[in-house]
Amino acid sequence: MKKLIECVPNFSEGRDMAVIKQITDEIEKIEGVKLLDVDPGAATNRTVVTFVGTPDEVIEAAFQAVKKAGQLIDMRQHHGAHPRFGATDVCPLVPVANITMEETVEYARRLAKRIGEELGISVYCYESAAFDPKRRNLAYCRAGEYEGLKEKLATAEGKPDFGPAEFNAFSGATAVGARDFLVAINYNLNTTSTRRANAIAFDVREKGRPAREGGKVTGKPLKDENGKPVMIPGTLKGTKAIGWFIEEYGIAQVSMNITNISQTPVHVAYEEVFAKAAARGVRVTGAEIVGLIPKKTLIDAGKFYLAKQQRSAGISEAEIIKIAVKSMGLDDLKPFNPEEKIIEYLLEADNKAKKLVDLTCTGFADETASESPAPGGGSISAYMGALAAALGTMVANLSSHKAGWDERWEEFSVWAEKGQAMKDALLHLVDEDTNAFNKIMDAFGLPKKTDEEKAARSAAIQEATKYATEVPFRTMQEAFKTFDIVQAMAETGNPNSVTDAGVGALCARSAVMGAHLNVQINASSLKDEAFKADILGKAAEIEKQALAREAEILKIVASKIG
């Protein structure tokens, strides 16, 4: 699965859009990166840019943007309301999908090192990327701002993590960090009272509320020995919140920023705000996601609410997201369109090529029946494997919801989730098999006039053929896995659906055997004899085991029918 990170650089220019356009143009030049938002502020003289993509491409885009900002923004002339110490003031990286914070930290430090060494800009690593615990705090890194930077760089404590310990008067310094994804979410209340909304916000936000004498709202605020207010912490870590009235909707809201969605997932925050509001006689009618959100956030929420209902989570991604949207009322004030709100979907929309699996059943059959050689037996084999997984998953879901089996819902939900993963892997291979065939055709189309061209063409054909052998072998491996769910459902699933499990076994067997034929025919053209012998031996063994598993499952099905 594709790894995605977000980058949110803040540039010290918010008034000259021609300058900002030159910087964002550098980002948009990089393939594999999508510019999501450009938010300039005249008073702050600062622009917040948001883009997302695969890690290496995001790092390249960030570097080019920092480089361009360093050429265009003269910090000697900069004035604005926001704290700052460089042309690119901060450049945080945020894990979005299929990547850990630890990996994101490594990318952040790699970017910081490159900025320091190649651009001669002093770089401080902050938040999760910090080498020094004190530098986790951005305010500590930026203390003294641009005006105090020259003096700070001359001290041991102010030495940057990367780049020169010398004052760059034109570009200043940059803070590069790694932080969690920030989710902005507003909770809709059935009241117009800002005071009550604020009370709920103070109940939940990490900072909490000021302690008062006698514990009364009207009591005098308590202070510690240093004269600072004594705070009563709220219940949700990694959150900031206030209450306000929204004239457009005619309601009060609790407006919240969740700065650590790993610590406080969106659905946990929603449930807590709901509970605290109810305790004050107020009802949360829904919520509003401001900006974009990672897909995993809604998948986790959907699975949470399905588990509360004791229902299987082994359903499609779209259905899980719908459960999340309805459970938290994300469509309370206006329609919630996942295609416009989920980061991964926005990227997919930009890069969406025609896929076989997106065709209708009729369209797929017609495409297969056409004079084109692809899709062929390899893609059909992968699709039969996907149907085997789908049938096993269907039996698991039916069993999970069977009357009288309520205590077993989780057992079958686990199987259904495994089945969904198997199905998705095999659906991917439907198109991958056709792509592999097309690679061979492309290789045969290479020029062959000179000896060098002939050698290059021959090598490309062999490489493409090797890949075209590996893809159906992967189909064999993935299809063989589906016997596990099919057999489990034949043995322990809803007896009324045992024949569905049986058909699943037939599909799995056919998928393995069909893919094996493709392995054999493609391997026959390979010159690498060691590779050929190895993959053919493994493939033959998988087919042998598949036939045995099919016979075993059909025997179980026959006994249940009898």
Backbone torsions as a table, in degrees:
resi	resn	phi	psi	omega
1	MET	NA	144.3	-174.6
2	LYS	-69.6	133.5	174.9
3	LYS	-84.0	138.7	-180.0
4	LEU	-132.0	135.7	170.5
5	ILE	-129.6	154.4	177.8
6	GLU	-108.2	147.6	175.8
7	CYS	-126.4	134.3	-176.3
8	VAL	-129.5	69.8	179.6
9	PRO	-72.4	145.8	176.8
10	ASN	-113.9	118.0	-177.6
11	PHE	-103.3	141.4	-176.0
12	SER	-83.5	57.9	174.6
13	GLU	-157.1	118.8	-178.5
14	GLY	-131.0	7.9	-175.3
15	ARG	-118.0	-33.2	-178.9
16	ASP	-98.0	97.5	-175.1
17	MET	-70.0	-19.8	177.0
18	ALA	-66.8	-37.6	177.1
19	VAL	-67.1	-46.9	-179.6
20	ILE	-60.9	-39.8	-179.7
21	LYS	-62.8	-39.8	178.7
22	GLN	-63.5	-35.8	179.3
23	ILE	-70.5	-47.8	-178.2
24	THR	-69.3	-25.5	175.0
25	ASP	-61.5	-36.2	178.3
26	GLU	-63.3	-37.0	179.4
27	ILE	-68.0	-44.0	-175.1
28	GLU	-72.5	-13.8	177.0
29	LYS	-71.2	-22.7	-172.9
30	ILE	-86.2	119.2	178.7
31	GLU	-69.6	140.4	-178.5
32	GLY	93.7	5.2	179.7
33	VAL	-125.8	139.9	177.2
34	LYS	-121.8	125.4	175.0
35	LEU	-77.9	119.9	-174.8
36	LEU	-98.0	-37.4	-172.3
37	ASP	-157.7	143.5	173.2
38	VAL	-131.4	115.1	-171.9
39	ASP	-124.0	91.3	-179.7
40	PRO	-83.8	151.4	176.2
41	GLY	-132.4	120.1	-177.3
42	ALA	-70.4	-45.1	-177.9
43	ALA	-63.4	-41.3	-179.7
44	THR	-81.7	-16.3	-174.4
45	ASN	51.5	54.4	-171.5
46	ARG	-152.1	142.4	177.1
47	THR	-126.2	129.9	177.6
48	VAL	-100.3	121.9	-178.8
49	VAL	-113.1	138.4	179.1
50	THR	-125.6	126.3	173.6
51	PHE	-142.3	162.1	-173.3
52	VAL	-144.9	154.2	178.3
53	GLY	171.0	-166.3	178.2
54	THR	-74.7	148.7	-167.6
55	PRO	-52.9	-53.2	-177.0
56	ASP	-61.5	-38.5	-179.7
57	GLU	-70.0	-38.3	177.2
58	VAL	-63.3	-42.4	179.0
59	ILE	-61.6	-43.0	178.8
60	GLU	-63.9	-44.9	179.7
61	ALA	-62.8	-41.3	179.2
62	ALA	-63.1	-44.5	-179.6
63	PHE	-60.9	-46.5	-178.7
64	GLN	-64.3	-35.6	178.2
65	ALA	-67.8	-43.2	178.3
66	VAL	-63.2	-41.3	178.6
67	LYS	-60.4	-46.8	-179.0
68	LYS	-66.1	-42.1	178.4
69	ALA	-60.6	-38.6	178.9
70	GLY	-65.8	-23.9	178.6
71	GLN	-85.7	-28.4	-170.7
72	LEU	-103.8	-30.6	-172.8
73	ILE	-100.3	115.6	179.7
74	ASP	-94.7	106.3	-176.2
75	MET	-66.7	-17.2	178.0
76	ARG	-67.3	-21.2	-178.4
77	GLN	-106.1	4.5	-171.6
78	HIS	-86.4	133.4	173.0
79	HIS	-142.0	136.0	179.7
80	GLY	-170.2	167.3	-175.1
81	ALA	-77.7	-17.1	-174.0
82	HIS	-94.2	141.6	174.6
83	PRO	-57.1	142.3	-179.5
84	ARG	-163.9	156.0	174.1
85	PHE	-142.2	9.2	178.1
86	GLY	-160.6	165.7	178.9
87	ALA	-59.3	-50.1	164.6
88	THR	-98.7	103.7	-171.5
89	ASP	-72.2	-52.0	177.2
90	VAL	-136.2	152.6	179.4
91	CYS	-145.4	81.2	-179.9
92	PRO	-85.5	144.8	172.3
93	LEU	-106.5	143.4	-173.9
94	VAL	-131.3	122.8	176.0
95	PRO	-67.6	131.5	-178.8
96	VAL	-112.2	-49.7	-174.8
97	ALA	-149.9	133.9	172.2
98	ASN	58.3	30.0	178.9
99	ILE	-145.8	140.5	-177.6
100	THR	-88.1	165.4	175.1
101	MET	-64.2	-36.8	179.4
102	GLU	-60.7	-42.6	177.6
103	GLU	-65.9	-39.6	179.9
104	THR	-63.7	-38.0	177.0
105	VAL	-59.4	-43.3	179.9
106	GLU	-62.3	-40.3	177.6
107	TYR	-65.6	-40.0	179.9
108	ALA	-62.4	-44.6	-179.6
109	ARG	-68.4	-33.5	176.1
110	ARG	-64.5	-43.1	177.5
111	LEU	-63.7	-44.9	-179.4
112	ALA	-59.7	-42.7	179.9
113	LYS	-62.9	-42.5	-178.9
114	ARG	-66.9	-41.7	178.5
115	ILE	-61.6	-44.1	-178.7
116	GLY	-65.1	-45.5	-174.2
117	GLU	-79.2	-40.8	-174.3
118	GLU	-89.9	-27.2	-176.7
119	LEU	-107.4	-8.8	178.8
120	GLY	66.6	31.9	179.5
121	ILE	-107.0	134.7	177.1
122	SER	-69.5	130.0	-175.3
123	VAL	-125.4	131.9	174.7
124	TYR	-111.8	131.1	178.0
125	CYS	-92.3	129.2	-175.1
126	TYR	-129.4	175.7	-173.6
127	GLU	49.2	-132.9	-172.9
128	SER	-65.7	-19.8	-180.0
129	ALA	-85.1	-4.2	-175.4
130	ALA	-64.4	139.0	172.2
131	PHE	-85.4	-34.6	179.7
132	ASP	-103.1	125.0	-178.8
133	PRO	-52.1	-33.7	-179.3
134	LYS	-66.3	-27.7	-177.6
135	ARG	-84.0	0.4	171.2
136	ARG	-59.4	-32.2	-179.1
137	ASN	-83.7	116.7	-178.9
138	LEU	-59.3	-37.9	-178.9
139	ALA	-60.6	-35.0	178.1
140	TYR	-67.1	-44.0	179.5
141	CYS	-62.4	-36.6	-172.1
142	ARG	-95.8	3.7	-177.8
143	ALA	-53.5	133.7	-178.2
144	GLY	89.6	-15.2	179.8
145	GLU	50.9	-159.3	-176.6
146	TYR	-62.9	-40.6	-175.7
147	GLU	-63.4	-28.3	-179.2
148	GLY	-101.9	5.5	-172.8
149	LEU	-66.5	-42.3	-178.3
150	LYS	-58.5	-45.6	-179.9
151	GLU	-66.7	-40.8	-178.9
152	LYS	-64.2	-42.0	-178.3
153	LEU	-64.1	-20.9	-179.6
154	ALA	-81.4	-5.9	-179.8
155	THR	-102.9	157.2	177.9
156	ALA	-64.5	-37.9	-178.6
157	GLU	-68.3	-27.4	-176.5
158	GLY	-95.6	7.0	179.8
159	LYS	-63.5	131.1	-177.8
160	PRO	-71.5	163.2	177.2
161	ASP	-74.5	-33.7	178.1
162	PHE	-141.1	156.7	178.6
163	GLY	84.5	178.9	-175.0
164	PRO	-73.6	146.8	173.8
165	ALA	-89.9	44.4	-179.3
166	GLU	-128.8	147.7	-175.3
167	PHE	-74.5	118.7	173.9
168	ASN	-96.8	96.1	-171.8
169	ALA	-62.9	-32.3	-176.9
170	PHE	-75.3	-50.2	-171.7
171	SER	-99.6	-17.7	-177.5
172	GLY	69.3	-142.6	-178.6
173	ALA	-124.4	167.8	179.7
174	THR	-134.4	141.6	173.7
175	ALA	-105.9	122.0	178.1
176	VAL	-111.7	128.6	-175.5
177	GLY	-139.0	177.6	172.8
178	ALA	-134.0	126.3	-178.7
179	ARG	-141.0	166.7	178.1
180	ASP	-73.6	163.7	179.3
181	PHE	-69.9	133.5	177.6
182	LEU	-95.1	123.5	176.9
183	VAL	-107.3	125.1	175.4
184	ALA	-99.3	120.4	-176.1
185	ILE	-139.9	134.4	177.7
186	ASN	-111.2	134.4	-179.6
187	TYR	-101.4	123.2	-177.2
188	ASN	-81.8	131.9	-177.3
189	LEU	-115.9	150.8	178.0
190	ASN	-87.5	47.3	178.9
191	THR	-149.7	158.7	174.2
192	THR	-103.9	3.9	-173.5
193	SER	-83.2	111.2	175.2
194	THR	-65.1	-34.9	-179.9
195	ARG	-60.9	-44.8	179.2
196	ARG	-68.7	-38.5	177.5
197	ALA	-61.4	-42.1	178.2
198	ASN	-64.5	-39.4	179.6
199	ALA	-60.9	-41.5	178.5
200	ILE	-66.9	-41.8	178.4
201	ALA	-59.6	-43.4	179.6
202	PHE	-66.6	-30.8	178.1
203	ASP	-62.8	-36.3	-170.0
204	VAL	-105.2	-32.1	-173.9
205	ARG	-64.3	148.7	-175.1
206	GLU	-57.7	-41.5	-179.0
207	LYS	-64.0	-31.5	178.8
208	GLY	76.6	-143.0	-177.6
209	ARG	-134.7	159.0	177.2
210	PRO	-66.2	137.7	174.5
211	ALA	-75.6	144.0	-178.6
212	ARG	-128.2	154.5	-179.3
213	GLU	-58.8	133.3	178.9
214	GLY	71.9	4.2	-179.9
215	GLY	68.2	17.4	-177.8
216	LYS	-99.0	149.3	179.9
217	VAL	-60.8	-33.6	-177.6
218	THR	-90.5	-1.9	-178.8
219	GLY	-68.6	161.0	179.9
220	LYS	-71.2	134.5	180.0
221	PRO	-59.7	136.3	179.1
222	LEU	-86.7	145.3	178.4
223	LYS	-129.1	151.5	179.4
224	ASP	-83.3	-173.6	-175.7
225	GLU	-65.8	-17.7	178.1
226	ASN	-95.8	5.3	178.6
227	GLY	82.5	8.7	179.1
228	LYS	-90.7	146.0	-179.1
229	PRO	-59.1	139.3	173.7
230	VAL	-84.3	127.6	-175.5
231	MET	-108.7	144.3	171.4
232	ILE	-99.6	109.0	-173.9
233	PRO	-60.9	149.9	173.7
234	GLY	-83.6	-175.9	-171.2
235	THR	-94.0	-12.8	-175.1
236	LEU	-112.9	114.7	177.4
237	LYS	-69.0	149.6	174.8
238	GLY	65.9	32.3	178.5
239	THR	-132.4	150.2	171.8
240	LYS	-127.3	140.8	-176.5
241	ALA	-155.5	148.9	172.4
242	ILE	-141.1	166.4	174.2
243	GLY	-107.4	145.3	176.8
244	TRP	-153.2	167.7	178.0
245	PHE	-107.6	131.0	179.4
246	ILE	-106.6	106.8	-176.0
247	GLU	-62.4	-36.3	-178.5
248	GLU	-57.3	-37.3	-178.1
249	TYR	-102.1	-13.7	-179.8
250	GLY	70.5	28.4	-179.6
251	ILE	-137.7	162.3	171.1
252	ALA	-90.5	152.9	177.3
253	GLN	-134.1	154.4	163.3
254	VAL	-96.6	115.8	-179.9
255	SER	-96.9	123.8	-173.0
256	MET	-130.7	140.2	166.2
257	ASN	-108.3	122.2	174.6
258	ILE	-97.8	108.8	-174.5
259	THR	-89.4	-9.2	178.0
260	ASN	-142.9	90.2	-176.3
261	ILE	-75.4	-13.0	173.2
262	SER	-73.5	-39.4	-179.7
263	GLN	-77.1	-42.5	179.7
264	THR	-130.0	89.8	176.9
265	PRO	-61.4	157.0	-175.9
266	VAL	-57.4	-42.2	-177.3
267	HIS	-69.2	-31.0	176.4
268	VAL	-67.0	-43.1	178.1
269	ALA	-62.8	-42.6	-179.9
270	TYR	-60.3	-47.1	-178.6
271	GLU	-62.5	-37.7	-178.5
272	GLU	-71.6	-42.7	176.4
273	VAL	-62.2	-41.2	178.1
274	PHE	-57.8	-45.9	-177.8
275	ALA	-66.9	-44.6	-178.7
276	LYS	-67.9	-35.3	176.7
277	ALA	-65.2	-45.0	-179.6
278	ALA	-60.3	-37.4	179.5
279	ALA	-64.8	-21.0	178.7
280	ARG	-104.3	13.1	177.1
281	GLY	77.5	18.4	-178.3
282	VAL	-115.9	147.3	-179.5
283	ARG	-113.1	135.0	171.2
284	VAL	-84.0	119.4	-176.5
285	THR	-93.8	-12.7	-179.4
286	GLY	166.3	-171.3	-178.8
287	ALA	-143.5	162.9	-176.7
288	GLU	-132.5	117.1	175.3
289	ILE	-81.9	124.0	178.1
290	VAL	-97.9	121.5	-178.3
291	GLY	83.8	-150.7	-173.9
292	LEU	-103.8	166.8	-176.5
293	ILE	-146.8	142.8	176.4
294	PRO	-69.8	146.8	-178.8
295	LYS	-57.5	-41.2	-176.6
296	LYS	-57.1	-33.0	-179.4
297	THR	-59.6	-43.9	-179.7
298	LEU	-79.2	-31.9	176.1
299	ILE	-63.5	-45.2	178.6
300	ASP	-61.3	-41.0	179.5
301	ALA	-65.4	-45.5	179.9
302	GLY	-59.7	-42.6	179.4
303	LYS	-67.1	-34.2	176.8
304	PHE	-61.2	-46.8	-177.8
305	TYR	-73.3	-31.4	174.5
306	LEU	-64.5	-41.9	178.5
307	ALA	-63.5	-37.1	177.4
308	LYS	-62.7	-32.0	178.7
309	GLN	-86.8	-1.8	-175.0
310	GLN	55.7	49.1	178.5
311	ARG	-121.8	154.8	-176.4
312	SER	-65.2	136.9	174.7
313	ALA	-92.9	2.8	-179.6
314	GLY	-84.6	54.5	178.9
315	ILE	-119.7	177.5	-175.5
316	SER	-67.4	157.4	178.5
317	GLU	-56.4	-43.0	-178.6
318	ALA	-62.3	-39.7	179.8
319	GLU	-68.5	-38.9	178.9
320	ILE	-63.4	-43.2	179.6
321	ILE	-65.1	-38.4	177.7
322	LYS	-61.3	-40.6	177.2
323	ILE	-61.0	-42.1	179.1
324	ALA	-63.1	-45.5	-178.6
325	VAL	-61.3	-46.1	-178.3
326	LYS	-71.4	-35.9	-177.3
327	SER	-68.3	-35.4	-178.9
328	MET	-102.2	5.0	177.5
329	GLY	60.2	40.2	-178.3
330	LEU	-70.0	-11.7	176.1
331	ASP	-107.0	22.1	-177.0
332	ASP	-65.2	-45.5	-175.3
333	LEU	-95.4	-30.8	179.5
334	LYS	-159.3	161.7	-177.9
335	PRO	-58.5	142.5	176.5
336	PHE	-106.8	112.6	-179.1
337	ASN	-104.1	106.7	-179.1
338	PRO	-54.7	-32.6	-178.6
339	GLU	-64.9	-22.9	-178.4
340	GLU	-103.6	-14.5	-174.1
341	LYS	-110.0	-19.8	-177.0
342	ILE	-98.4	124.8	-173.6
343	ILE	-55.1	-49.2	-176.3
344	GLU	-60.5	-36.5	-179.3
345	TYR	-68.7	-35.8	177.4
346	LEU	-62.5	-41.5	179.4
347	LEU	-67.3	-41.5	179.9
348	GLU	-63.3	-36.2	-179.0
349	ALA	-64.4	-35.6	-179.9
350	ASP	-72.7	-32.5	-173.3
351	ASN	-109.8	18.5	-172.1
352	LYS	-76.2	114.0	174.0
353	ALA	-98.1	163.2	179.3
354	LYS	-65.9	127.9	-179.7
355	LYS	-119.7	144.8	176.5
356	LEU	-61.6	-40.2	-175.1
357	VAL	-70.0	-11.5	176.9
358	ASP	-89.5	-5.4	177.5
359	LEU	-74.7	160.4	171.1
360	THR	-71.9	167.6	176.0
361	CYS	-56.9	-43.3	179.7
362	THR	-65.8	-43.4	-179.8
363	GLY	-62.6	-39.1	179.1
364	PHE	-66.4	-43.2	178.7
365	ALA	-64.6	-41.4	179.8
366	ASP	-65.8	-40.8	179.4
367	GLU	-64.4	-39.6	178.3
368	THR	-65.5	-38.6	-176.7
369	ALA	-77.6	-9.6	-177.1
370	SER	-71.6	175.2	-177.7
371	GLU	-74.4	-9.3	177.6
372	SER	-69.7	138.5	-179.0
373	PRO	-73.5	-10.4	177.9
374	ALA	-130.7	139.5	3.7
375	PRO	-71.3	151.1	178.6
376	GLY	-128.9	-151.4	-174.6
377	GLY	-60.7	-31.3	179.9
378	GLY	-66.5	-45.4	178.8
379	SER	-66.5	-40.3	179.1
380	ILE	-63.7	-38.6	178.8
381	SER	-63.0	-44.3	178.8
382	ALA	-62.7	-38.1	180.0
383	TYR	-68.8	-37.5	176.0
384	MET	-62.8	-37.6	175.6
385	GLY	-63.3	-40.3	178.0
386	ALA	-63.0	-37.5	178.0
387	LEU	-67.9	-34.4	175.8
388	ALA	-61.6	-46.4	178.6
389	ALA	-63.7	-39.8	-179.0
390	ALA	-64.2	-41.3	179.6
391	LEU	-66.3	-43.1	176.4
392	GLY	-61.1	-40.3	179.3
393	THR	-66.2	-40.0	178.0
394	MET	-59.9	-45.2	179.3
395	VAL	-63.3	-38.9	178.8
396	ALA	-63.0	-43.2	-179.9
397	ASN	-67.8	-40.5	176.8
398	LEU	-63.7	-37.0	179.3
399	SER	-69.8	-37.5	-179.7
400	SER	-62.0	-32.0	-176.9
401	HIS	-103.3	9.3	-177.7
402	LYS	-70.0	132.4	178.5
403	ALA	-59.8	133.7	-180.0
404	GLY	90.1	-9.3	178.5
405	TRP	-109.8	24.3	-173.4
406	ASP	-55.1	-36.4	-176.5
407	GLU	-72.5	-9.5	-178.2
408	ARG	-104.3	8.6	-173.9
409	TRP	-58.1	-40.0	-176.1
410	GLU	-69.1	-38.1	177.8
411	GLU	-55.7	-47.1	-178.1
412	PHE	-76.9	-29.2	176.5
413	SER	-62.6	-40.4	178.1
414	VAL	-60.9	-44.3	178.1
415	TRP	-63.5	-41.7	-178.1
416	ALA	-64.4	-38.1	177.6
417	GLU	-65.9	-40.2	176.0
418	LYS	-61.8	-41.6	-180.0
419	GLY	-63.4	-39.8	177.8
420	GLN	-61.3	-40.9	179.4
421	ALA	-64.7	-41.2	177.0
422	MET	-62.2	-45.0	-179.3
423	LYS	-60.3	-45.4	-178.6
424	ASP	-63.9	-40.1	179.5
425	ALA	-62.8	-40.7	-179.0
426	LEU	-74.6	-34.5	175.4
427	LEU	-63.1	-38.1	176.0
428	HIS	-59.9	-39.2	-177.8
429	LEU	-71.9	-18.9	175.4
430	VAL	-58.4	-50.4	-180.0
431	ASP	-77.9	-32.3	-178.0
432	GLU	-64.5	-34.3	178.2
433	ASP	-64.8	-42.0	177.1
434	THR	-66.6	-39.4	177.2
435	ASN	-60.8	-39.9	-179.9
436	ALA	-63.2	-41.6	177.6
437	PHE	-62.0	-41.6	-179.0
438	ASN	-65.7	-31.8	176.8
439	LYS	-62.6	-39.7	177.7
440	ILE	-63.8	-44.3	179.2
441	MET	-61.7	-40.1	178.4
442	ASP	-63.2	-40.6	-179.8
443	ALA	-64.6	-40.7	178.4
444	PHE	-66.4	-22.6	-179.0
445	GLY	-85.2	-0.9	-179.8
446	LEU	-69.4	152.9	-179.2
447	PRO	-65.1	153.3	-177.6
448	LYS	-145.2	40.7	-178.4
449	LYS	-82.6	-44.1	-178.2
450	THR	-101.8	167.7	177.5
451	ASP	-62.3	-38.4	179.6
452	GLU	-64.5	-43.1	179.3
453	GLU	-64.9	-40.0	178.8
454	LYS	-63.1	-41.9	179.7
455	ALA	-65.1	-43.3	180.0
456	ALA	-65.2	-40.7	179.0
457	ARG	-64.2	-44.1	180.0
458	SER	-62.2	-41.9	178.7
459	ALA	-64.9	-40.3	179.8
460	ALA	-65.4	-39.5	178.7
461	ILE	-63.3	-44.0	179.6
462	GLN	-64.1	-41.8	-180.0
463	GLU	-64.6	-43.5	179.8
464	ALA	-66.2	-38.4	179.7
465	THR	-67.5	-38.3	177.3
466	LYS	-61.2	-44.0	178.7
467	TYR	-65.3	-39.3	179.6
468	ALA	-68.8	-16.7	173.5
469	THR	-86.1	-36.9	-178.8
470	GLU	-68.6	-36.1	-177.0
471	VAL	-63.2	-52.2	177.5
472	PRO	-65.2	-27.6	175.0
473	PHE	-65.1	-40.4	175.0
474	ARG	-62.9	-36.9	177.0
475	THR	-61.2	-42.6	177.1
476	MET	-58.2	-46.8	-178.2
477	GLN	-63.0	-46.4	-177.9
478	GLU	-68.9	-40.3	179.2
479	ALA	-64.9	-37.6	179.7
480	PHE	-62.2	-34.0	179.1
481	LYS	-61.3	-28.7	-175.9
482	THR	-68.0	-18.6	176.3
483	PHE	-59.9	-30.3	-178.2
484	ASP	-62.2	-50.2	-178.3
485	ILE	-71.5	-38.0	180.0
486	VAL	-62.9	-44.1	-179.7
487	GLN	-68.0	-42.6	179.2
488	ALA	-59.2	-40.1	-179.0
489	MET	-74.0	-32.8	175.8
490	ALA	-64.9	-37.6	-176.9
491	GLU	-80.0	-44.9	-169.3
492	THR	-121.6	-3.9	-176.0
493	GLY	-81.8	-176.5	179.0
494	ASN	-55.1	116.6	-176.3
495	PRO	-61.5	-23.6	178.7
496	ASN	-69.8	-15.4	-177.8
497	SER	-112.6	17.4	-174.9
498	VAL	-63.7	-31.2	179.2
499	THR	-71.1	-26.4	175.2
500	ASP	-65.1	-39.7	175.4
501	ALA	-64.1	-37.8	178.3
502	GLY	-62.3	-44.3	177.6
503	VAL	-64.2	-34.4	176.1
504	GLY	-60.0	-40.6	178.2
505	ALA	-64.1	-40.2	177.6
506	LEU	-62.9	-41.4	178.2
507	CYS	-64.1	-43.1	-179.0
508	ALA	-62.5	-45.3	178.7
509	ARG	-59.9	-46.3	-178.5
510	SER	-65.0	-37.4	178.2
511	ALA	-62.4	-45.0	179.8
512	VAL	-63.9	-47.7	-177.2
513	MET	-67.1	-40.4	179.6
514	GLY	-64.6	-44.7	178.8
515	ALA	-65.0	-34.3	179.1
516	HIS	-61.8	-38.9	178.0
517	LEU	-59.7	-40.6	179.2
518	ASN	-68.6	-37.1	175.7
519	VAL	-59.3	-46.3	-176.5
520	GLN	-64.4	-46.3	-175.7
521	ILE	-70.1	-35.4	179.6
522	ASN	-74.6	-38.1	179.6
523	ALA	-65.1	-26.7	-177.3
524	SER	-62.6	-20.4	-178.9
525	SER	-95.7	0.0	-177.5
526	LEU	-81.4	142.8	177.7
527	LYS	-94.8	-17.3	179.0
528	ASP	-79.1	93.7	-173.0
529	GLU	-65.9	-35.2	-179.6
530	ALA	-65.7	-45.8	178.6
531	PHE	-62.7	-44.9	-178.5
532	LYS	-59.0	-48.3	-178.0
533	ALA	-63.6	-39.4	-178.3
534	ASP	-65.2	-49.1	-175.4
535	ILE	-71.7	-35.4	178.2
536	LEU	-67.6	-37.6	177.9
537	GLY	-65.1	-44.2	179.2
538	LYS	-66.0	-40.2	-179.4
539	ALA	-64.6	-41.5	179.7
540	ALA	-62.6	-38.5	180.0
541	GLU	-67.3	-39.2	178.4
542	ILE	-63.1	-43.1	179.7
543	GLU	-63.2	-41.5	179.3
544	LYS	-59.5	-45.6	179.1
545	GLN	-68.0	-34.0	179.7
546	ALA	-64.1	-42.3	178.9
547	LEU	-63.1	-37.6	178.7
548	ALA	-68.2	-41.4	179.8
549	ARG	-65.9	-39.4	179.0
550	GLU	-61.6	-46.0	-179.4
551	ALA	-61.8	-40.3	-179.8
552	GLU	-64.1	-43.5	-178.2
553	ILE	-69.6	-42.4	179.4
554	LEU	-63.7	-31.6	175.8
555	LYS	-65.3	-41.1	177.2
556	ILE	-63.6	-44.1	-179.5
557	VAL	-61.8	-44.4	-179.9
558	ALA	-61.3	-39.4	-179.8
559	SER	-67.2	-35.0	179.4
560	LYS	-72.3	-38.0	178.6
561	ILE	-66.1	-43.3	-178.4
562	GLY	-64.7	NA	NA
